[in-house]
Amino acid sequence: MDIYYSIEEKYLHAVEEYWYGETPKSLQLLNEIIAADPSYAKAYYHLGMIYYYEMKDYQAAGYNFKTCIELDSRFPDVYEHYLHLLSFLKMEKVLPQITEQALSTPGVDGAVIWNTLGLHAEKNRNLLQARHCYQEAFAIAVEKTQISEIDENLERVKLKMQRSSKVLYSMQE
């Protein structure tokens, strides 16, 4: 039987179980943490990750991400995944509010946030907005792989804009 001395130790064990492929054990530990301390935001974050990526239960994932933010809005890890979920579910009304909150939170990678917004705009065929978001992401990106990905996104949007623009030619004498 495992004995933990703190909630943090139990949380680290739950994360470890998750990374070793023991999702049910991780879920059990995270739920035990929340039962012991309902204000422990990281447990909600990790539950959201499991529900979103492993179980594809988007409602439960959204609830847990939202609860994490309500409990600790300065926890930076949650924003990338919550925005991705909101974009995936096309929750247009909530997206701007969470985006603003994310970009003002220390530790959040702004390039990732802008890139996610660009992908969302591109999927919705708002190419001008997508280009703007990708340009914002490119301006603040610092990692080589991230810059490369954003550059590819910019090129793709540019190509889409060129193909969708209608050019009319007329001959005059």
C-alpha positions as CSV (number, residue, x, y, z in Angstrom):
1,M,0.0,0.0,0.0
2,D,1.3,3.4,-1.0
3,I,1.5,6.1,1.7
4,Y,1.8,9.7,0.5
5,Y,2.9,12.5,2.7
6,S,1.4,15.3,0.7
7,I,-1.1,16.0,-2.0
8,E,1.8,17.0,-4.3
9,E,3.5,13.7,-3.9
10,K,0.2,11.9,-4.8
11,Y,-0.2,14.2,-7.8
12,L,3.3,13.4,-9.0
13,H,2.6,9.7,-8.6
14,A,-0.6,10.1,-10.6
15,V,1.3,11.9,-13.4
16,E,3.9,9.2,-13.4
17,E,1.2,6.5,-13.6
18,Y,-0.3,8.3,-16.6
19,W,3.1,8.5,-18.4
20,Y,3.6,4.8,-17.8
21,G,0.3,4.0,-19.5
22,E,-1.7,3.4,-16.3
23,T,-4.5,5.7,-17.0
24,P,-7.0,4.0,-14.7
25,K,-4.6,4.2,-11.8
26,S,-3.9,7.9,-12.6
27,L,-7.6,8.6,-12.7
28,Q,-8.1,7.0,-9.3
29,L,-5.3,9.0,-7.7
30,L,-6.4,12.3,-9.3
31,N,-10.0,11.7,-8.0
32,E,-8.6,10.9,-4.5
33,I,-6.7,14.1,-4.6
34,I,-9.8,16.1,-5.5
35,A,-11.8,14.3,-2.8
36,A,-9.1,15.3,-0.2
37,D,-8.5,18.8,-1.6
38,P,-11.2,20.1,-4.0
39,S,-9.1,23.3,-4.6
40,Y,-6.1,21.5,-6.0
41,A,-6.1,22.9,-9.6
42,K,-3.4,20.7,-11.1
43,A,-5.5,17.6,-10.5
44,Y,-8.3,19.1,-12.6
45,Y,-5.8,20.0,-15.3
46,H,-4.5,16.5,-15.5
47,L,-8.0,15.0,-15.4
48,G,-8.9,17.3,-18.3
49,M,-5.8,16.0,-20.2
50,I,-6.9,12.4,-19.7
51,Y,-10.5,13.1,-20.6
52,Y,-9.6,15.1,-23.7
53,Y,-6.7,13.1,-25.2
54,E,-7.3,9.5,-23.9
55,M,-11.0,9.2,-23.3
56,K,-12.3,11.7,-25.9
57,D,-14.9,12.9,-23.3
58,Y,-14.9,16.5,-24.4
59,Q,-17.5,17.7,-21.9
60,A,-15.6,16.3,-18.9
61,A,-12.3,17.6,-20.3
62,G,-13.9,21.1,-20.7
63,Y,-15.3,21.0,-17.2
64,N,-11.9,20.0,-15.7
65,F,-9.9,22.6,-17.7
66,K,-12.4,25.3,-16.8
67,T,-12.4,24.3,-13.1
68,C,-8.6,24.4,-13.1
69,I,-8.6,28.0,-14.4
70,E,-11.3,29.0,-11.9
71,L,-9.2,27.7,-9.1
72,D,-5.8,28.9,-10.3
73,S,-5.9,31.2,-13.3
74,R,-2.1,31.6,-13.1
75,F,-1.4,27.9,-13.9
76,P,0.0,28.3,-17.4
77,D,-0.1,24.7,-18.7
78,V,-3.9,24.5,-18.9
79,Y,-4.4,27.3,-21.5
80,E,-2.9,25.6,-24.6
81,H,-5.0,22.5,-24.2
82,Y,-8.2,24.3,-23.2
83,L,-7.9,26.7,-26.2
84,H,-7.3,23.7,-28.4
85,L,-10.5,22.0,-27.0
86,L,-12.5,25.2,-27.4
87,S,-11.4,25.6,-31.0
88,F,-12.1,21.9,-31.7
89,L,-15.6,22.3,-30.3
90,K,-16.1,25.6,-32.2
91,M,-17.0,27.5,-29.0
92,E,-16.6,30.9,-30.5
93,K,-18.0,32.9,-27.6
94,V,-15.6,31.6,-25.0
95,L,-12.5,31.6,-27.1
96,P,-11.7,35.3,-27.0
97,Q,-12.0,35.5,-23.2
98,I,-9.7,32.5,-22.6
99,T,-7.3,33.8,-25.2
100,E,-7.0,37.1,-23.5
101,Q,-6.5,35.4,-20.1
102,A,-3.9,33.0,-21.6
103,L,-1.9,35.8,-23.2
104,S,-1.7,37.7,-19.9
105,T,-0.6,34.7,-17.8
106,P,3.1,34.5,-17.1
107,G,4.6,31.3,-18.4
108,V,2.2,30.7,-21.2
109,D,3.9,30.3,-24.6
110,G,2.2,33.1,-26.6
111,A,3.4,31.7,-29.9
112,V,1.5,28.4,-29.2
113,I,-1.6,30.4,-28.3
114,W,-1.4,32.6,-31.5
115,N,-0.7,29.5,-33.6
116,T,-3.7,27.7,-32.2
117,L,-5.9,30.7,-33.0
118,G,-4.5,30.8,-36.5
119,L,-5.4,27.2,-37.0
120,H,-8.9,27.9,-35.7
121,A,-9.3,30.8,-38.1
122,E,-7.9,28.9,-41.0
123,K,-10.3,26.0,-40.4
124,N,-13.2,28.5,-40.3
125,R,-11.9,29.9,-43.7
126,N,-11.1,33.3,-42.2
127,L,-7.7,33.5,-44.0
128,L,-7.0,37.2,-43.1
129,Q,-7.4,36.5,-39.4
130,A,-5.4,33.3,-39.7
131,R,-2.5,35.1,-41.4
132,H,-2.6,37.8,-38.6
133,C,-2.5,35.1,-35.9
134,Y,0.4,33.3,-37.6
135,Q,2.3,36.5,-38.0
136,E,1.8,37.3,-34.3
137,A,3.0,33.7,-33.4
138,F,6.0,34.1,-35.7
139,A,7.0,37.4,-34.2
140,I,7.4,35.9,-30.7
141,A,8.4,32.3,-31.4
142,V,11.9,31.4,-30.3
143,E,12.2,27.6,-30.9
144,K,13.5,26.5,-34.3
145,T,10.9,23.8,-34.8
146,Q,8.1,26.2,-33.7
147,I,9.3,28.8,-36.1
148,S,9.4,26.3,-38.9
149,E,5.9,25.1,-38.2
150,I,4.5,28.6,-38.1
151,D,6.3,29.5,-41.3
152,E,4.7,26.5,-43.0
153,N,1.3,27.7,-41.7
154,L,1.9,31.2,-43.1
155,E,2.9,29.7,-46.5
156,R,-0.2,27.5,-46.6
157,V,-2.5,30.4,-45.8
158,K,-0.7,32.6,-48.4
159,L,-1.3,29.9,-51.0
160,K,-4.9,29.5,-50.1
161,M,-5.4,33.3,-50.3
162,Q,-3.8,33.4,-53.8
163,R,-6.0,30.5,-55.0
164,S,-9.2,32.0,-53.6
165,S,-8.6,35.5,-55.0
166,K,-10.5,36.1,-58.2
167,V,-8.8,38.0,-60.9
168,L,-10.7,39.3,-63.8
169,Y,-9.0,40.3,-67.0
170,S,-10.6,42.3,-69.7
171,M,-9.2,43.3,-73.1
172,Q,-9.6,46.8,-74.4
173,E,-8.7,48.2,-77.7
